[in-house]
């Protein structure tokens, strides 16, 4: 499903997606060197929410969307609050 979706979306001019993420990760998303460093740092840490989501996907024999779609494609744009803004509104 996700591979077909990713391929279909390649022809779109603009893909808007929702995801609450930190300002830093959003600002550095298009910088390939910084992105690689952030991914490496994240893989060393432990994110409980991501862990729970991945485990639920595994238990239900599903794929985890964040592992299957390329959110760094040039035509993908974040259209949601950053984490810091979201937290301040709570």
ABEGO torsion letter per residue (X at the ends): XAAAAAAAAAABABBBBBBBBBAAAAAAAABAAAAAAAAAAAAABBBAAAAAAAAAAAAAGBBBAAAABBAABAABBBBBBBAAAAAAAX
